[in-house]
Amino acid sequence: MTLGGTVAVALGQTMRGWRPHAREHHARGLGPLRVAGFPALLLCVASLGIAFGAAGVTVPAFATRYTPDDPDSLAGVLLAVWGIGSAIGGLWFGVRRPARNMTRLFAWLLAGVAGSFAVFAVMPTPGALGLALLIGGATIAPALTLENTLVGRISPNGMLNEAYTWVVTMSVGASALGGAVSGLIVDHAGGVGWAFLFAGAAVAAGAGVAALPAGPIARAEAATVRLDAPATV
């Protein structure tokens, strides 16, 4: 699916019409890390990455508790259900009109992801967790969609490649950290429930950063909106 989507995008009219930006617009030094709002957005990216990495460890640990003879099968089903929920949420979100205040909606979606992990922590059975994963997963794709949209809006055109590379690097690194820490929590510091709560707390911190009305992300988006506004005569 990734290969097919990549080929479709690469052969599309948008990519065919893409032209390099002028040399003076190229990133130098720290590049997008010096752009207002971008480091704060990376913190939000990291918070989601930590949660995703934690889920990859904690859900299998939950499955091991209930089906010690074949935990891999149950874990695979639960994670697949989570992905289905995300796909449903992404399809629903994709047909809606874009939000005027993307930063505020992004904060609400991060809060939804954080809340879903808190619910996961108290689910008593695999069936209950599966239902919670299906519903909670609906917030994932919309949150990631807005995350990537904000990166494109905040970053100068000449730094988009570097900006998205930072996003992927931060996401993968944070996911590894989330998996490692949640594994320690599962084994030595309280078990599965606390590992889910750890993941939820990480995303809640990201939601707090995005929710600041006068925070760096909100200011950067507001500046972009003013630049995009049509001139009046």
mmCIF file of the C-alpha atoms, coordinates in Angstrom:
data_MODEL
# 
_entry.id   MODEL 
# 
loop_
_atom_site.group_PDB 
_atom_site.id 
_atom_site.type_symbol 
_atom_site.label_atom_id 
_atom_site.label_alt_id 
_atom_site.label_comp_id 
_atom_site.label_asym_id 
_atom_site.label_entity_id 
_atom_site.label_seq_id 
_atom_site.pdbx_PDB_ins_code 
_atom_site.Cartn_x 
_atom_site.Cartn_y 
_atom_site.Cartn_z 
_atom_site.occupancy 
_atom_site.B_iso_or_equiv 
_atom_site.pdbx_formal_charge 
_atom_site.auth_seq_id 
_atom_site.auth_comp_id 
_atom_site.auth_asym_id 
_atom_site.auth_atom_id 
_atom_site.pdbx_PDB_model_num 
ATOM 1   C CA . MET A 1 1   ? 0.000   0.000   0.000   1.00 0.00 ? 1   MET A CA 1 
ATOM 2   C CA . THR A 1 2   ? 2.864   2.361   0.796   1.00 0.00 ? 2   THR A CA 1 
ATOM 3   C CA . LEU A 1 3   ? 4.516   1.610   -2.548  1.00 0.00 ? 3   LEU A CA 1 
ATOM 4   C CA . GLY A 1 4   ? 1.260   2.141   -4.440  1.00 0.00 ? 4   GLY A CA 1 
ATOM 5   C CA . GLY A 1 5   ? 0.543   5.413   -2.679  1.00 0.00 ? 5   GLY A CA 1 
ATOM 6   C CA . THR A 1 6   ? 4.084   6.652   -3.258  1.00 0.00 ? 6   THR A CA 1 
ATOM 7   C CA . VAL A 1 7   ? 3.894   5.927   -6.981  1.00 0.00 ? 7   VAL A CA 1 
ATOM 8   C CA . ALA A 1 8   ? 0.489   7.618   -7.247  1.00 0.00 ? 8   ALA A CA 1 
ATOM 9   C CA . VAL A 1 9   ? 1.742   10.767  -5.507  1.00 0.00 ? 9   VAL A CA 1 
ATOM 10  C CA . ALA A 1 10  ? 5.024   10.838  -7.450  1.00 0.00 ? 10  ALA A CA 1 
ATOM 11  C CA . LEU A 1 11  ? 3.198   10.659  -10.788 1.00 0.00 ? 11  LEU A CA 1 
ATOM 12  C CA . GLY A 1 12  ? 0.540   13.220  -9.826  1.00 0.00 ? 12  GLY A CA 1 
ATOM 13  C CA . GLN A 1 13  ? 0.235   16.690  -11.315 1.00 0.00 ? 13  GLN A CA 1 
ATOM 14  C CA . THR A 1 14  ? 1.228   18.389  -8.059  1.00 0.00 ? 14  THR A CA 1 
ATOM 15  C CA . MET A 1 15  ? 4.638   16.722  -7.963  1.00 0.00 ? 15  MET A CA 1 
ATOM 16  C CA . ARG A 1 16  ? 5.153   17.178  -11.704 1.00 0.00 ? 16  ARG A CA 1 
ATOM 17  C CA . GLY A 1 17  ? 4.625   20.899  -11.274 1.00 0.00 ? 17  GLY A CA 1 
ATOM 18  C CA . TRP A 1 18  ? 7.032   21.238  -8.340  1.00 0.00 ? 18  TRP A CA 1 
ATOM 19  C CA . ARG A 1 19  ? 10.050  23.469  -8.959  1.00 0.00 ? 19  ARG A CA 1 
ATOM 20  C CA . PRO A 1 20  ? 13.066  24.126  -6.722  1.00 0.00 ? 20  PRO A CA 1 
ATOM 21  C CA . HIS A 1 21  ? 12.964  27.296  -4.666  1.00 0.00 ? 21  HIS A CA 1 
ATOM 22  C CA . ALA A 1 22  ? 15.471  30.067  -5.134  1.00 0.00 ? 22  ALA A CA 1 
ATOM 23  C CA . ARG A 1 23  ? 18.877  29.322  -3.581  1.00 0.00 ? 23  ARG A CA 1 
ATOM 24  C CA . GLU A 1 24  ? 18.550  32.147  -1.056  1.00 0.00 ? 24  GLU A CA 1 
ATOM 25  C CA . HIS A 1 25  ? 15.528  30.359  0.436   1.00 0.00 ? 25  HIS A CA 1 
ATOM 26  C CA . HIS A 1 26  ? 17.412  27.141  1.185   1.00 0.00 ? 26  HIS A CA 1 
ATOM 27  C CA . ALA A 1 27  ? 17.832  26.044  4.796   1.00 0.00 ? 27  ALA A CA 1 
ATOM 28  C CA . ARG A 1 28  ? 21.128  26.809  6.501   1.00 0.00 ? 28  ARG A CA 1 
ATOM 29  C CA . GLY A 1 29  ? 22.446  25.854  9.894   1.00 0.00 ? 29  GLY A CA 1 
ATOM 30  C CA . LEU A 1 30  ? 19.611  24.742  12.146  1.00 0.00 ? 30  LEU A CA 1 
ATOM 31  C CA . GLY A 1 31  ? 17.102  25.443  9.377   1.00 0.00 ? 31  GLY A CA 1 
ATOM 32  C CA . PRO A 1 32  ? 13.483  24.974  10.513  1.00 0.00 ? 32  PRO A CA 1 
ATOM 33  C CA . LEU A 1 33  ? 14.557  24.631  14.156  1.00 0.00 ? 33  LEU A CA 1 
ATOM 34  C CA . ARG A 1 34  ? 14.995  28.414  14.083  1.00 0.00 ? 34  ARG A CA 1 
ATOM 35  C CA . VAL A 1 35  ? 11.466  28.986  12.742  1.00 0.00 ? 35  VAL A CA 1 
ATOM 36  C CA . ALA A 1 36  ? 9.013   30.304  15.331  1.00 0.00 ? 36  ALA A CA 1 
ATOM 37  C CA . GLY A 1 37  ? 6.606   27.622  16.484  1.00 0.00 ? 37  GLY A CA 1 
ATOM 38  C CA . PHE A 1 38  ? 8.418   24.695  14.891  1.00 0.00 ? 38  PHE A CA 1 
ATOM 39  C CA . PRO A 1 39  ? 10.327  23.468  17.992  1.00 0.00 ? 39  PRO A CA 1 
ATOM 40  C CA . ALA A 1 40  ? 7.076   23.543  19.986  1.00 0.00 ? 40  ALA A CA 1 
ATOM 41  C CA . LEU A 1 41  ? 5.369   21.553  17.245  1.00 0.00 ? 41  LEU A CA 1 
ATOM 42  C CA . LEU A 1 42  ? 8.186   19.003  17.434  1.00 0.00 ? 42  LEU A CA 1 
ATOM 43  C CA . LEU A 1 43  ? 7.365   18.532  21.121  1.00 0.00 ? 43  LEU A CA 1 
ATOM 44  C CA . CYS A 1 44  ? 3.826   17.596  20.094  1.00 0.00 ? 44  CYS A CA 1 
ATOM 45  C CA . VAL A 1 45  ? 5.240   15.226  17.485  1.00 0.00 ? 45  VAL A CA 1 
ATOM 46  C CA . ALA A 1 46  ? 7.399   13.638  20.178  1.00 0.00 ? 46  ALA A CA 1 
ATOM 47  C CA . SER A 1 47  ? 4.434   13.214  22.506  1.00 0.00 ? 47  SER A CA 1 
ATOM 48  C CA . LEU A 1 48  ? 2.541   11.214  19.894  1.00 0.00 ? 48  LEU A CA 1 
ATOM 49  C CA . GLY A 1 49  ? 5.637   9.211   19.058  1.00 0.00 ? 49  GLY A CA 1 
ATOM 50  C CA . ILE A 1 50  ? 6.096   8.242   22.701  1.00 0.00 ? 50  ILE A CA 1 
ATOM 51  C CA . ALA A 1 51  ? 2.482   7.095   22.886  1.00 0.00 ? 51  ALA A CA 1 
ATOM 52  C CA . PHE A 1 52  ? 2.709   5.008   19.719  1.00 0.00 ? 52  PHE A CA 1 
ATOM 53  C CA . GLY A 1 53  ? 5.916   3.360   20.891  1.00 0.00 ? 53  GLY A CA 1 
ATOM 54  C CA . ALA A 1 54  ? 4.379   2.668   24.276  1.00 0.00 ? 54  ALA A CA 1 
ATOM 55  C CA . ALA A 1 55  ? 1.295   1.093   22.692  1.00 0.00 ? 55  ALA A CA 1 
ATOM 56  C CA . GLY A 1 56  ? 3.480   -1.269  20.689  1.00 0.00 ? 56  GLY A CA 1 
ATOM 57  C CA . VAL A 1 57  ? 4.812   -2.671  23.959  1.00 0.00 ? 57  VAL A CA 1 
ATOM 58  C CA . THR A 1 58  ? 1.867   -2.276  26.300  1.00 0.00 ? 58  THR A CA 1 
ATOM 59  C CA . VAL A 1 59  ? -0.845  -3.862  24.157  1.00 0.00 ? 59  VAL A CA 1 
ATOM 60  C CA . PRO A 1 60  ? 1.186   -7.083  23.720  1.00 0.00 ? 60  PRO A CA 1 
ATOM 61  C CA . ALA A 1 61  ? 1.863   -7.057  27.469  1.00 0.00 ? 61  ALA A CA 1 
ATOM 62  C CA . PHE A 1 62  ? -1.888  -6.799  28.065  1.00 0.00 ? 62  PHE A CA 1 
ATOM 63  C CA . ALA A 1 63  ? -2.447  -9.723  25.684  1.00 0.00 ? 63  ALA A CA 1 
ATOM 64  C CA . THR A 1 64  ? 0.138   -11.819 27.526  1.00 0.00 ? 64  THR A CA 1 
ATOM 65  C CA . ARG A 1 65  ? -1.815  -11.382 30.744  1.00 0.00 ? 65  ARG A CA 1 
ATOM 66  C CA . TYR A 1 66  ? -4.990  -12.887 29.252  1.00 0.00 ? 66  TYR A CA 1 
ATOM 67  C CA . THR A 1 67  ? -3.656  -15.378 26.699  1.00 0.00 ? 67  THR A CA 1 
ATOM 68  C CA . PRO A 1 68  ? -0.219  -16.500 27.878  1.00 0.00 ? 68  PRO A CA 1 
ATOM 69  C CA . ASP A 1 69  ? -0.228  -19.422 25.429  1.00 0.00 ? 69  ASP A CA 1 
ATOM 70  C CA . ASP A 1 70  ? -0.718  -17.270 22.303  1.00 0.00 ? 70  ASP A CA 1 
ATOM 71  C CA . PRO A 1 71  ? -0.371  -13.567 23.153  1.00 0.00 ? 71  PRO A CA 1 
ATOM 72  C CA . ASP A 1 72  ? 0.903   -12.598 19.698  1.00 0.00 ? 72  ASP A CA 1 
ATOM 73  C CA . SER A 1 73  ? -2.399  -13.385 17.986  1.00 0.00 ? 73  SER A CA 1 
ATOM 74  C CA . LEU A 1 74  ? -4.468  -11.354 20.445  1.00 0.00 ? 74  LEU A CA 1 
ATOM 75  C CA . ALA A 1 75  ? -2.010  -8.467  20.385  1.00 0.00 ? 75  ALA A CA 1 
ATOM 76  C CA . GLY A 1 76  ? -2.128  -8.404  16.588  1.00 0.00 ? 76  GLY A CA 1 
ATOM 77  C CA . VAL A 1 77  ? -5.909  -8.289  16.574  1.00 0.00 ? 77  VAL A CA 1 
ATOM 78  C CA . LEU A 1 78  ? -6.018  -5.501  19.161  1.00 0.00 ? 78  LEU A CA 1 
ATOM 79  C CA . LEU A 1 79  ? -3.470  -3.362  17.323  1.00 0.00 ? 79  LEU A CA 1 
ATOM 80  C CA . ALA A 1 80  ? -5.298  -4.003  14.035  1.00 0.00 ? 80  ALA A CA 1 
ATOM 81  C CA . VAL A 1 81  ? -8.557  -2.828  15.608  1.00 0.00 ? 81  VAL A CA 1 
ATOM 82  C CA . TRP A 1 82  ? -6.753  0.317   16.749  1.00 0.00 ? 82  TRP A CA 1 
ATOM 83  C CA . GLY A 1 83  ? -5.594  0.885   13.167  1.00 0.00 ? 83  GLY A CA 1 
ATOM 84  C CA . ILE A 1 84  ? -9.117  0.351   11.825  1.00 0.00 ? 84  ILE A CA 1 
ATOM 85  C CA . GLY A 1 85  ? -10.395 2.992   14.228  1.00 0.00 ? 85  GLY A CA 1 
ATOM 86  C CA . SER A 1 86  ? -7.731  5.377   12.987  1.00 0.00 ? 86  SER A CA 1 
ATOM 87  C CA . ALA A 1 87  ? -8.691  4.704   9.354   1.00 0.00 ? 87  ALA A CA 1 
ATOM 88  C CA . ILE A 1 88  ? -12.356 5.389   10.096  1.00 0.00 ? 88  ILE A CA 1 
ATOM 89  C CA . GLY A 1 89  ? -11.472 8.620   11.864  1.00 0.00 ? 89  GLY A CA 1 
ATOM 90  C CA . GLY A 1 90  ? -9.210  9.644   8.993   1.00 0.00 ? 90  GLY A CA 1 
ATOM 91  C CA . LEU A 1 91  ? -11.906 9.061   6.378   1.00 0.00 ? 91  LEU A CA 1 
ATOM 92  C CA . TRP A 1 92  ? -14.428 11.040  8.425   1.00 0.00 ? 92  TRP A CA 1 
ATOM 93  C CA . PHE A 1 93  ? -11.981 13.867  9.046   1.00 0.00 ? 93  PHE A CA 1 
ATOM 94  C CA . GLY A 1 94  ? -10.818 13.970  5.441   1.00 0.00 ? 94  GLY A CA 1 
ATOM 95  C CA . VAL A 1 95  ? -14.227 14.900  4.025   1.00 0.00 ? 95  VAL A CA 1 
ATOM 96  C CA . ARG A 1 96  ? -14.779 17.749  6.465   1.00 0.00 ? 96  ARG A CA 1 
ATOM 97  C CA . ARG A 1 97  ? -13.971 21.381  5.722   1.00 0.00 ? 97  ARG A CA 1 
ATOM 98  C CA . PRO A 1 98  ? -10.596 22.484  7.145   1.00 0.00 ? 98  PRO A CA 1 
ATOM 99  C CA . ALA A 1 99  ? -10.754 24.112  10.564  1.00 0.00 ? 99  ALA A CA 1 
ATOM 100 C CA . ARG A 1 100 ? -10.139 27.837  10.767  1.00 0.00 ? 100 ARG A CA 1 
ATOM 101 C CA . ASN A 1 101 ? -8.091  27.443  13.927  1.00 0.00 ? 101 ASN A CA 1 
ATOM 102 C CA . MET A 1 102 ? -5.977  24.368  13.269  1.00 0.00 ? 102 MET A CA 1 
ATOM 103 C CA . THR A 1 103 ? -3.873  24.746  16.391  1.00 0.00 ? 103 THR A CA 1 
ATOM 104 C CA . ARG A 1 104 ? -6.898  24.676  18.679  1.00 0.00 ? 104 ARG A CA 1 
ATOM 105 C CA . LEU A 1 105 ? -8.345  21.625  16.947  1.00 0.00 ? 105 LEU A CA 1 
ATOM 106 C CA . PHE A 1 106 ? -4.938  19.942  17.068  1.00 0.00 ? 106 PHE A CA 1 
ATOM 107 C CA . ALA A 1 107 ? -4.866  20.485  20.825  1.00 0.00 ? 107 ALA A CA 1 
ATOM 108 C CA . TRP A 1 108 ? -8.324  18.949  21.204  1.00 0.00 ? 108 TRP A CA 1 
ATOM 109 C CA . LEU A 1 109 ? -7.346  15.928  19.119  1.00 0.00 ? 109 LEU A CA 1 
ATOM 110 C CA . LEU A 1 110 ? -4.194  15.403  21.180  1.00 0.00 ? 110 LEU A CA 1 
ATOM 111 C CA . ALA A 1 111 ? -6.330  15.624  24.297  1.00 0.00 ? 111 ALA A CA 1 
ATOM 112 C CA . GLY A 1 112 ? -8.593  12.968  22.782  1.00 0.00 ? 112 GLY A CA 1 
ATOM 113 C CA . VAL A 1 113 ? -5.642  10.673  22.170  1.00 0.00 ? 113 VAL A CA 1 
ATOM 114 C CA . ALA A 1 114 ? -4.433  11.249  25.730  1.00 0.00 ? 114 ALA A CA 1 
ATOM 115 C CA . GLY A 1 115 ? -7.884  10.530  27.142  1.00 0.00 ? 115 GLY A CA 1 
ATOM 116 C CA . SER A 1 116 ? -8.162  7.331   25.138  1.00 0.00 ? 116 SER A CA 1 
ATOM 117 C CA . PHE A 1 117 ? -4.964  6.003   26.726  1.00 0.00 ? 117 PHE A CA 1 
ATOM 118 C CA . ALA A 1 118 ? -6.383  6.765   30.158  1.00 0.00 ? 118 ALA A CA 1 
ATOM 119 C CA . VAL A 1 119 ? -9.428  4.680   29.223  1.00 0.00 ? 119 VAL A CA 1 
ATOM 120 C CA . PHE A 1 120 ? -7.200  1.854   27.954  1.00 0.00 ? 120 PHE A CA 1 
ATOM 121 C CA . ALA A 1 121 ? -5.581  1.705   31.383  1.00 0.00 ? 121 ALA A CA 1 
ATOM 122 C CA . VAL A 1 122 ? -8.807  0.627   33.104  1.00 0.00 ? 122 VAL A CA 1 
ATOM 123 C CA . MET A 1 123 ? -10.175 -1.821  30.539  1.00 0.00 ? 123 MET A CA 1 
ATOM 124 C CA . PRO A 1 124 ? -10.725 -5.171  32.299  1.00 0.00 ? 124 PRO A CA 1 
ATOM 125 C CA . THR A 1 125 ? -10.906 -7.593  29.364  1.00 0.00 ? 125 THR A CA 1 
ATOM 126 C CA . PRO A 1 126 ? -9.575  -7.936  25.798  1.00 0.00 ? 126 PRO A CA 1 
ATOM 127 C CA . GLY A 1 127 ? -13.065 -7.282  24.409  1.00 0.00 ? 127 GLY A CA 1 
ATOM 128 C CA . ALA A 1 128 ? -13.395 -4.071  26.380  1.00 0.00 ? 128 ALA A CA 1 
ATOM 129 C CA . LEU A 1 129 ? -9.913  -2.947  25.346  1.00 0.00 ? 129 LEU A CA 1 
ATOM 130 C CA . GLY A 1 130 ? -10.691 -3.760  21.717  1.00 0.00 ? 130 GLY A CA 1 
ATOM 131 C CA . LEU A 1 131 ? -13.780 -1.547  21.796  1.00 0.00 ? 131 LEU A CA 1 
ATOM 132 C CA . ALA A 1 132 ? -11.831 1.249   23.471  1.00 0.00 ? 132 ALA A CA 1 
ATOM 133 C CA . LEU A 1 133 ? -9.054  0.929   20.890  1.00 0.00 ? 133 LEU A CA 1 
ATOM 134 C CA . LEU A 1 134 ? -11.566 1.109   18.034  1.00 0.00 ? 134 LEU A CA 1 
ATOM 135 C CA . ILE A 1 135 ? -13.164 4.287   19.397  1.00 0.00 ? 135 ILE A CA 1 
ATOM 136 C CA . GLY A 1 136 ? -9.959  5.887   20.645  1.00 0.00 ? 136 GLY A CA 1 
ATOM 137 C CA . GLY A 1 137 ? -8.148  5.128   17.408  1.00 0.00 ? 137 GLY A CA 1 
ATOM 138 C CA . ALA A 1 138 ? -10.506 7.481   15.576  1.00 0.00 ? 138 ALA A CA 1 
ATOM 139 C CA . THR A 1 139 ? -8.506  10.434  16.942  1.00 0.00 ? 139 THR A CA 1 
ATOM 140 C CA . ILE A 1 140 ? -5.134  9.254   15.616  1.00 0.00 ? 140 ILE A CA 1 
ATOM 141 C CA . ALA A 1 141 ? -5.345  9.931   11.871  1.00 0.00 ? 141 ALA A CA 1 
ATOM 142 C CA . PRO A 1 142 ? -6.985  13.363  12.313  1.00 0.00 ? 142 PRO A CA 1 
ATOM 143 C CA . ALA A 1 143 ? -4.269  14.330  14.816  1.00 0.00 ? 143 ALA A CA 1 
ATOM 144 C CA . LEU A 1 144 ? -1.514  13.211  12.441  1.00 0.00 ? 144 LEU A CA 1 
ATOM 145 C CA . THR A 1 145 ? -3.209  15.008  9.542   1.00 0.00 ? 145 THR A CA 1 
ATOM 146 C CA . LEU A 1 146 ? -3.234  18.300  11.411  1.00 0.00 ? 146 LEU A CA 1 
ATOM 147 C CA . GLU A 1 147 ? 0.301   17.709  12.665  1.00 0.00 ? 147 GLU A CA 1 
ATOM 148 C CA . ASN A 1 148 ? 1.603   17.439  9.107   1.00 0.00 ? 148 ASN A CA 1 
ATOM 149 C CA . THR A 1 149 ? -0.569  20.310  7.904   1.00 0.00 ? 149 THR A CA 1 
ATOM 150 C CA . LEU A 1 150 ? 0.825   22.599  10.596  1.00 0.00 ? 150 LEU A CA 1 
ATOM 151 C CA . VAL A 1 151 ? 4.373   21.625  9.672   1.00 0.00 ? 151 VAL A CA 1 
ATOM 152 C CA . GLY A 1 152 ? 3.682   22.701  6.098   1.00 0.00 ? 152 GLY A CA 1 
ATOM 153 C CA . ARG A 1 153 ? 2.048   25.958  7.181   1.00 0.00 ? 153 ARG A CA 1 
ATOM 154 C CA . ILE A 1 154 ? 4.651   27.005  9.722   1.00 0.00 ? 154 ILE A CA 1 
ATOM 155 C CA . SER A 1 155 ? 7.784   26.045  7.775   1.00 0.00 ? 155 SER A CA 1 
ATOM 156 C CA . PRO A 1 156 ? 9.058   28.269  4.949   1.00 0.00 ? 156 PRO A CA 1 
ATOM 157 C CA . ASN A 1 157 ? 8.713   26.712  1.503   1.00 0.00 ? 157 ASN A CA 1 
ATOM 158 C CA . GLY A 1 158 ? 12.464  26.423  1.117   1.00 0.00 ? 158 GLY A CA 1 
ATOM 159 C CA . MET A 1 159 ? 12.736  24.321  4.288   1.00 0.00 ? 159 MET A CA 1 
ATOM 160 C CA . LEU A 1 160 ? 9.889   21.835  3.841   1.00 0.00 ? 160 LEU A CA 1 
ATOM 161 C CA . ASN A 1 161 ? 12.148  18.864  3.150   1.00 0.00 ? 161 ASN A CA 1 
ATOM 162 C CA . GLU A 1 162 ? 14.232  19.564  6.255   1.00 0.00 ? 162 GLU A CA 1 
ATOM 163 C CA . ALA A 1 163 ? 11.124  20.231  8.355   1.00 0.00 ? 163 ALA A CA 1 
ATOM 164 C CA . TYR A 1 164 ? 9.437   16.941  7.517   1.00 0.00 ? 164 TYR A CA 1 
ATOM 165 C CA . THR A 1 165 ? 12.737  15.109  8.011   1.00 0.00 ? 165 THR A CA 1 
ATOM 166 C CA . TRP A 1 166 ? 12.888  16.525  11.532  1.00 0.00 ? 166 TRP A CA 1 
ATOM 167 C CA . VAL A 1 167 ? 9.314   15.378  12.113  1.00 0.00 ? 167 VAL A CA 1 
ATOM 168 C CA . VAL A 1 168 ? 10.062  11.802  11.034  1.00 0.00 ? 168 VAL A CA 1 
ATOM 169 C CA . THR A 1 169 ? 13.296  11.716  13.038  1.00 0.00 ? 169 THR A CA 1 
ATOM 170 C CA . MET A 1 170 ? 11.589  13.022  16.167  1.00 0.00 ? 170 MET A CA 1 
ATOM 171 C CA . SER A 1 171 ? 8.648   10.650  15.771  1.00 0.00 ? 171 SER A CA 1 
ATOM 172 C CA . VAL A 1 172 ? 10.809  7.544   15.333  1.00 0.00 ? 172 VAL A CA 1 
ATOM 173 C CA . GLY A 1 173 ? 13.180  8.503   18.148  1.00 0.00 ? 173 GLY A CA 1 
ATOM 174 C CA . ALA A 1 174 ? 10.332  9.284   20.528  1.00 0.00 ? 174 ALA A CA 1 
ATOM 175 C CA . SER A 1 175 ? 8.617   6.018   19.617  1.00 0.00 ? 175 SER A CA 1 
ATOM 176 C CA . ALA A 1 176 ? 11.745  4.099   20.569  1.00 0.00 ? 176 ALA A CA 1 
ATOM 177 C CA . LEU A 1 177 ? 11.922  5.993   23.857  1.00 0.00 ? 177 LEU A CA 1 
ATOM 178 C CA . GLY A 1 178 ? 8.234   5.344   24.557  1.00 0.00 ? 178 GLY A CA 1 
ATOM 179 C CA . GLY A 1 179 ? 8.649   1.639   23.928  1.00 0.00 ? 179 GLY A CA 1 
ATOM 180 C CA . ALA A 1 180 ? 11.694  1.401   26.181  1.00 0.00 ? 180 ALA A CA 1 
ATOM 181 C CA . VAL A 1 181 ? 10.159  3.323   29.076  1.00 0.00 ? 181 VAL A CA 1 
ATOM 182 C CA . SER A 1 182 ? 6.816   1.528   28.881  1.00 0.00 ? 182 SER A CA 1 
ATOM 183 C CA . GLY A 1 183 ? 8.650   -1.801  28.903  1.00 0.00 ? 183 GLY A CA 1 
ATOM 184 C CA . LEU A 1 184 ? 10.361  -0.821  32.142  1.00 0.00 ? 184 LEU A CA 1 
ATOM 185 C CA . ILE A 1 185 ? 7.026   0.262   33.594  1.00 0.00 ? 185 ILE A CA 1 
ATOM 186 C CA . VAL A 1 186 ? 5.332   -2.996  32.625  1.00 0.00 ? 186 VAL A CA 1 
ATOM 187 C CA . ASP A 1 187 ? 8.117   -5.117  34.103  1.00 0.00 ? 187 ASP A CA 1 
ATOM 188 C CA . HIS A 1 188 ? 9.205   -3.137  37.137  1.00 0.00 ? 188 HIS A CA 1 
ATOM 189 C CA . ALA A 1 189 ? 6.935   -0.195  37.949  1.00 0.00 ? 189 ALA A CA 1 
ATOM 190 C CA . GLY A 1 190 ? 3.257   -1.010  38.173  1.00 0.00 ? 190 GLY A CA 1 
ATOM 191 C CA . GLY A 1 191 ? 2.307   -2.977  35.091  1.00 0.00 ? 191 GLY A CA 1 
ATOM 192 C CA . VAL A 1 192 ? 0.184   -2.428  32.011  1.00 0.00 ? 192 VAL A CA 1 
ATOM 193 C CA . GLY A 1 193 ? -2.188  0.171   33.438  1.00 0.00 ? 193 GLY A CA 1 
ATOM 194 C CA . TRP A 1 194 ? 0.604   2.510   34.448  1.00 0.00 ? 194 TRP A CA 1 
ATOM 195 C CA . ALA A 1 195 ? 2.284   2.082   31.064  1.00 0.00 ? 195 ALA A CA 1 
ATOM 196 C CA . PHE A 1 196 ? -0.918  3.222   29.338  1.00 0.00 ? 196 PHE A CA 1 
ATOM 197 C CA . LEU A 1 197 ? -1.126  6.174   31.721  1.00 0.00 ? 197 LEU A CA 1 
ATOM 198 C CA . PHE A 1 198 ? 2.488   7.077   30.941  1.00 0.00 ? 198 PHE A CA 1 
ATOM 199 C CA . ALA A 1 199 ? 1.629   7.223   27.233  1.00 0.00 ? 199 ALA A CA 1 
ATOM 200 C CA . GLY A 1 200 ? -1.475  9.301   27.932  1.00 0.00 ? 200 GLY A CA 1 
ATOM 201 C CA . ALA A 1 201 ? 0.501   11.743  30.083  1.00 0.00 ? 201 ALA A CA 1 
ATOM 202 C CA . ALA A 1 202 ? 3.023   12.230  27.282  1.00 0.00 ? 202 ALA A CA 1 
ATOM 203 C CA . VAL A 1 203 ? 0.302   13.146  24.776  1.00 0.00 ? 203 VAL A CA 1 
ATOM 204 C CA . ALA A 1 204 ? -1.429  15.333  27.360  1.00 0.00 ? 204 ALA A CA 1 
ATOM 205 C CA . ALA A 1 205 ? 1.790   17.334  27.671  1.00 0.00 ? 205 ALA A CA 1 
ATOM 206 C CA . GLY A 1 206 ? 1.779   17.835  23.910  1.00 0.00 ? 206 GLY A CA 1 
ATOM 207 C CA . ALA A 1 207 ? -1.856  18.896  24.044  1.00 0.00 ? 207 ALA A CA 1 
ATOM 208 C CA . GLY A 1 208 ? -0.955  21.459  26.690  1.00 0.00 ? 208 GLY A CA 1 
ATOM 209 C CA . VAL A 1 209 ? 1.741   22.937  24.457  1.00 0.00 ? 209 VAL A CA 1 
ATOM 210 C CA . ALA A 1 210 ? -0.645  23.179  21.503  1.00 0.00 ? 210 ALA A CA 1 
ATOM 211 C CA . ALA A 1 211 ? -3.494  24.551  23.612  1.00 0.00 ? 211 ALA A CA 1 
ATOM 212 C CA . LEU A 1 212 ? -1.671  27.683  24.766  1.00 0.00 ? 212 LEU A CA 1 
ATOM 213 C CA . PRO A 1 213 ? -3.741  30.519  23.219  1.00 0.00 ? 213 PRO A CA 1 
ATOM 214 C CA . ALA A 1 214 ? -0.685  32.746  22.875  1.00 0.00 ? 214 ALA A CA 1 
ATOM 215 C CA . GLY A 1 215 ? 1.784   29.893  22.535  1.00 0.00 ? 215 GLY A CA 1 
ATOM 216 C CA . PRO A 1 216 ? 4.408   29.593  19.810  1.00 0.00 ? 216 PRO A CA 1 
ATOM 217 C CA . ILE A 1 217 ? 2.355   27.257  17.587  1.00 0.00 ? 217 ILE A CA 1 
ATOM 218 C CA . ALA A 1 218 ? -0.738  29.459  17.769  1.00 0.00 ? 218 ALA A CA 1 
ATOM 219 C CA . ARG A 1 219 ? 1.302   32.578  17.010  1.00 0.00 ? 219 ARG A CA 1 
ATOM 220 C CA . ALA A 1 220 ? 3.024   30.911  14.066  1.00 0.00 ? 220 ALA A CA 1 
ATOM 221 C CA . GLU A 1 221 ? -0.279  29.746  12.591  1.00 0.00 ? 221 GLU A CA 1 
ATOM 222 C CA . ALA A 1 222 ? -1.852  33.173  13.120  1.00 0.00 ? 222 ALA A CA 1 
ATOM 223 C CA . ALA A 1 223 ? 1.051   34.777  11.273  1.00 0.00 ? 223 ALA A CA 1 
ATOM 224 C CA . THR A 1 224 ? 0.561   32.354  8.390   1.00 0.00 ? 224 THR A CA 1 
ATOM 225 C CA . VAL A 1 225 ? -3.172  33.086  8.256   1.00 0.00 ? 225 VAL A CA 1 
ATOM 226 C CA . ARG A 1 226 ? -2.458  36.825  8.026   1.00 0.00 ? 226 ARG A CA 1 
ATOM 227 C CA . LEU A 1 227 ? -0.025  36.235  5.183   1.00 0.00 ? 227 LEU A CA 1 
ATOM 228 C CA . ASP A 1 228 ? -2.588  34.104  3.335   1.00 0.00 ? 228 ASP A CA 1 
ATOM 229 C CA . ALA A 1 229 ? -5.415  36.605  3.794   1.00 0.00 ? 229 ALA A CA 1 
ATOM 230 C CA . PRO A 1 230 ? -6.475  38.354  0.575   1.00 0.00 ? 230 PRO A CA 1 
ATOM 231 C CA . ALA A 1 231 ? -5.480  41.982  0.291   1.00 0.00 ? 231 ALA A CA 1 
ATOM 232 C CA . THR A 1 232 ? -8.260  44.565  0.610   1.00 0.00 ? 232 THR A CA 1 
ATOM 233 C CA . VAL A 1 233 ? -8.625  47.600  -1.593  1.00 0.00 ? 233 VAL A CA 1 
# 
